[in-house]
Structure formats: structure tokens, C-alpha cells
Amino acid sequence: MTKQTYERPFIQKLNTGTMNKFGTRTEYTPVTQIDGVPVKKIIEEYGSPCFVISEKTIRKTYKDALRAFKTRYPKVQFAWSYKTNYLNSVCNIFHQEGSWAEVVSIFEYEKALNNGVPGNKIIFNGPEKSRADLQKAVENESLIHIDHFDELYELTDLMKNIDKKARVAIRVNMDTGVYPIWDRFGFNYENGQAWNAINKIMSQEKLDLVGLHCHIGTYMLSANAYSIAAWKLCDLASHIRNKWSKTLQYIDLGGGFCSANTLKGSYLQGADIIPTMDDYAEAITSTVLNFGFKANELPTIILETGRALIDDAGWLLGSVVATKRLSDGRRATILDFGVNLLFTSFWYNHKISPAQEFSFHSEEMVLYGPLCMNIDVIRENISLPLLNKNDHVVVHRVGAYNMTQWMQFIHMRPKIVLIDMEGKTHVVREHETFETMNRYEKNPAHLKEFSI
Ligand SMILES: *Cc1c(COP(=O)(O)O)cnc(C)c1O
């Protein structure tokens, strides 16, 4: 029998708060390892806090998603959404699995090129593409998804000087029964704007309309919304076929599938209510298959899935800085990471596990980050086993958006470690240092010295 760990004595105020049918407790087992690598060892070697990415989980999640679509439809292509996580190592895992790149800025575009993605397998989305950006995309034969009329006119004008055709699609926004409609991007379906844009493109010799695109929202709890979106894109495609005798190569349904994170305010756990990848795949593929395309004119279905493919593969490891009591008696725990690193804690109640053995006692507590700022709250209310200074915690499902939206504020950003298929660890992004931050500053000569 192993010796039981010491636990500090505690006095607990009884709370008659809301519980679900399982009571208030959520943590039953500690998370002591990730893909066979001890959490303690990762922290010793790479510091705390530290992001961890599992190559195994990425590849498995991707393969499962691809299978859900490929078993239902013959022509499917994923394009990795760079903004969701644009670490080169992460992007290249997706590219090794066969994914194209989906980018929304020239910075991301250059990242994709630099990673070795062929120009014609980069989808260039987003509302802000300069004339020079468009020119580069045309020269590389990338897929330009036009967002608004000003972009269309800019591109049309630019093409006068280029001895080549531009491969384009338009982004379409539409009513899918989920509100608010994301109508700030693209051309509207219902009011005829999309059809107008299509006709303008079709009448331009240098513009080759190859597909149609939409991205109806993010964390979409309705699979049926995708069925409506797919139908509306198919409808436009068939009108193009009838009027212009042109067969489109693809329809792109964008991203937006849920990850298993739990939204704030949700009564049930995310994992229990989100549609499965099969639900999304069934909604999209059956709509396109049943629409009435001739067998040889079936469009490729492109998917730009972001969060659903990467969230599960990321963890944030951290440590307890202190525990204290608030004036109203509540327990507060201060951690060494906050909203600076965990941007998604603004809308998710992230699952957080202790990384060491614990007993059956648990406490209601607030989890704070280390920032000297009142909004730095990781969880407003969570029931966790007793935590002590220097204990470690593991935050689950942080692979999407945190490593791109994190901010350098008060503290510098930590290391990111990848665990490969063999369980070996690699630093895939170094931690920032004082030198990193100072490199970009320029101090005018008259501000170099002072005496106080
Ligand atoms: C952000 C984005 C995605 C990925 O969205 P998820 O909700 O993470 O799946 C895909 N396409 C476009 C155009 C985007 O802006």
C-alpha cells in the first residue's frame, strides 16, 4: 500500500448552490500524464506554465473527421484554418495528413507558403486583402475567396495587367436559422447580393469562378444549419450551371463545428450536447448528394474545420501560486497562468484537473490568474479537490485559438511542447525572454538617462 499524501486541514462553508444530477463534484481522477509523459516531468523540464500538444491526438481526430465525410461522399478536402493554431509544427501535421491551408491574412498566407504548401492549395479568405496580396495570390494560383464588392473591383482592375486568370470563389452569408447571422462577411444569399456578385464575376474573362464558400459561424450547435447552408450553395451552383453553363469545382462549407468544451452558462457539459462529426457530415453530404447534380458534376466538398480538430490536442499545465480566502469566505486559488494565456476562458468553462493524487474532499473555489487585473478569472466557480501552493493543474481542450490569441501582458509567453507519436517531447515554440520583448523597442537618445 502506498503512503497517503498529506492534506492540509480545512473548514468548509456548506453551499446550497445549483448542482446537476451528479452533485457538484467533477474531478474523480488526477491527470498525472499526457500520452504517457508525466506532467510533473514536463513542468520540471520546460517550466510552468507550459502548453502541451499531442501529435497523436491531432492525427487521430483528423482521421476520424476525414472518415466521417469520406465514407459518405466521394470528393472531400480539408483545409487547415491557420488562425485556429498556426504553429508550424501543428500546421505541418495537418499538411502531412493531406490538408490544404486556409488563411485570412497575408501573414498567414506567407506562413503557409513557408511551410511548403503549394500556392494552388492555399485558400485565401478574409475581408482584408491588399492589391499586392491579391497579386501574389493570383501569381501563385491560390483560391481567392472574395469578401465584398470593393475587393471584386480591385481584383478586376488588377487583372488588366496580369496575363493569367484568377481562380476565385465568393463568400456567401445566409440565414441558416442560427442568429445573429454573420452577414458582415461575404455576399448575402437571400437579398440577391450573392447572385449579383456571381454574375459580375462570370462576365469577367480574367476571373475564373471555381467554387462557392461560406463560414456560417463558430461553435455551431446545430448540424441542420449546415444542411441549409449546403442547400443554398448548391442552389447558387445550379443557377450558375443553368445560366452560364459552368460547373463549379467545389463548395466550401467553412468551419464552425463544435469542440467538446463547455460554454459558460451551459447547464450540461459540452461533450454531452454537441453534434458529432458524423452528424455534421451527414447533414452536409446528404444535402449535396440529394440535390440533383449529375454524377460527373458533383462538387468537391471543402471543409475549413478549426477548433473541432485541434482543441482536444492541447493542454495547459500550470501551478498553484497561493490559496486564500475572500472577504465573503469563498476559497480563492491563484494560478501562474491567466487570461493572458487562456483567452478562451472568456467564453468556456474549461475543465481543469489536479495533476497529483487527492482524497475525496473537494472545495468550491474561484480560480484566478497571476495578472494584477480584476478580470483575470479562469473559473468563477469550480469544485476541486484541496489544492496547495506548488501543486500542478492541467487545463483540458485548449488547442484552439489560445496559442494564436494569447497576449503578452504583464508576463511573457511560455514554451509550447509537442509530444510526438513515440512519446518524445519537442519544444515547438520557445518561451519569450526579456531580450525578446526589448528587441522591438527603440528609445530616443534624450530618453536614455535620468537621475532620481
Ligand atoms: C475561423 C475560420 C474557420 C475555422 O473556424 P472554426 O470555428 O474554428 O472551425 C474557418 N473558415 C474561416 C473563413 C474562418 O474565419
The ligand as a MOL file (V3000), in Angstrom:
LIG
                    3D

  0  0  0     0  0            999 V3000
M  V30 BEGIN CTAB
M  V30 COUNTS 15 15 0 0 0
M  V30 BEGIN ATOM
M  V30 1 C -12.0170 30.9270 -38.2270 0
M  V30 2 C -12.4210 30.3690 -39.5320 0
M  V30 3 C -12.5120 28.9790 -39.7150 0
M  V30 4 C -12.3470 27.9770 -38.5850 0
M  V30 5 O -13.4420 28.0830 -37.7280 0
M  V30 6 P -13.6980 27.0560 -36.5050 0
M  V30 7 O -14.9260 27.5910 -35.8600 0
M  V30 8 O -12.5030 27.0860 -35.6150 0
M  V30 9 O -13.9240 25.6980 -37.1050 0
M  V30 10 C -12.8210 28.5260 -40.9860 0
M  V30 11 N -13.0420 29.3770 -42.0240 0
M  V30 12 C -12.9880 30.7140 -41.8710 0
M  V30 13 C -13.2260 31.5960 -43.0360 0
M  V30 14 C -12.6810 31.2560 -40.6290 0
M  V30 15 O -12.6290 32.5920 -40.4780 0
M  V30 END ATOM
M  V30 BEGIN BOND
M  V30 1 1 1 2
M  V30 2 1 2 3
M  V30 3 2 2 14
M  V30 4 1 3 4
M  V30 5 2 3 10
M  V30 6 1 4 5
M  V30 7 1 5 6
M  V30 8 2 6 7
M  V30 9 1 6 8
M  V30 10 1 6 9
M  V30 11 1 10 11
M  V30 12 2 11 12
M  V30 13 1 12 13
M  V30 14 1 12 14
M  V30 15 1 14 15
M  V30 END BOND
M  V30 END CTAB
M  END
